[in-house]
């Protein structure tokens, strides 16, 4: 990474706009997690098809955790390409 890119990343992290967008992102993500948990609770309350329900929940959780791992999120936040599009 050249010094110009480092300065761009540093200025992005120090900007108020970055932190406002990050705060908004956290609030939206938190809302989505609450919604997902509510849906899973209702799904689990359904009678019958226990094995099928467990398989479906496992697929949903595997995909969710793959796309929302800490490393995945950090990679997007730190990617200079996305910082410039903000």
C-alpha positions as CSV (number, residue, x, y, z in Angstrom):
1,X,0.0,0.0,0.0
2,X,1.5,3.4,-1.0
3,X,1.5,6.4,1.3
4,X,-1.4,8.1,-0.5
5,X,-3.6,5.0,0.1
6,X,-2.6,4.9,3.8
7,X,-3.5,8.6,4.1
8,X,-6.8,8.0,2.4
9,X,-7.6,5.1,4.8
10,X,-6.5,7.1,7.8
11,X,-8.5,10.1,6.8
12,X,-11.5,7.9,6.2
13,X,-11.2,6.4,9.7
14,X,-10.9,9.8,11.3
15,X,-13.8,11.4,9.4
16,X,-17.2,11.9,11.1
17,X,-18.9,10.5,8.0
18,X,-17.2,7.1,8.4
19,X,-18.4,6.8,11.9
20,X,-21.9,7.9,11.1
21,X,-22.1,5.3,8.4
22,X,-20.6,2.7,10.6
23,X,-23.2,3.5,13.4
24,X,-26.0,3.3,10.8
25,X,-24.6,0.0,9.6
26,X,-24.6,-1.4,13.1
27,X,-28.2,-0.3,13.8
28,X,-29.4,-1.9,10.5
29,X,-27.5,-5.1,11.1
30,X,-28.8,-5.3,14.7
31,X,-32.4,-4.9,13.4
32,X,-31.8,-7.7,10.8
33,X,-30.5,-10.0,13.5
34,X,-33.5,-9.4,15.7
35,X,-35.8,-10.0,12.7
36,X,-33.9,-13.2,11.9
37,X,-34.1,-14.5,15.5
38,X,-37.9,-13.7,15.6
39,X,-38.4,-15.7,12.3
40,X,-36.4,-18.6,13.6
41,X,-38.3,-18.6,16.9
42,X,-41.6,-18.8,15.0
43,X,-40.2,-21.4,12.7
44,X,-39.2,-23.5,15.7
45,X,-42.7,-23.2,17.2
46,X,-44.2,-24.9,14.2
47,X,-45.4,-28.5,14.8
48,X,-44.1,-31.4,12.8
49,X,-41.3,-31.9,10.3
50,X,-38.7,-31.7,13.1
51,X,-35.8,-33.2,11.1
52,X,-36.6,-31.0,8.0
53,X,-36.8,-27.9,10.2
54,X,-33.4,-28.7,11.8
55,X,-31.8,-29.1,8.3
56,X,-33.3,-25.8,7.1
57,X,-32.1,-23.9,10.2
58,X,-28.7,-25.4,9.8
59,X,-28.5,-24.3,6.1
60,X,-29.7,-20.8,7.0
61,X,-27.2,-20.5,9.9
62,X,-24.3,-21.8,7.9
63,X,-24.9,-19.3,5.1
64,X,-25.5,-16.4,7.5
65,X,-22.3,-17.1,9.5
66,X,-20.3,-17.5,6.3
67,X,-21.4,-14.1,4.9
68,X,-21.3,-12.3,8.3
69,X,-18.1,-13.4,9.8
70,X,-15.9,-10.9,11.6
71,X,-13.2,-11.2,9.0
72,X,-15.7,-10.7,6.1
73,X,-17.0,-7.5,7.7
74,X,-13.6,-6.1,8.5
75,X,-12.5,-6.8,4.9
76,X,-15.4,-4.8,3.5
77,X,-14.9,-2.0,6.0
78,X,-11.2,-1.7,5.3
79,X,-11.4,-2.1,1.5
80,X,-10.4,1.3,0.1
81,X,-12.5,0.7,-3.0
82,X,-15.7,0.8,-0.9
83,X,-14.5,3.8,1.2
84,X,-14.3,5.9,-2.0
85,X,-17.8,5.0,-3.0
86,X,-19.4,6.1,0.3
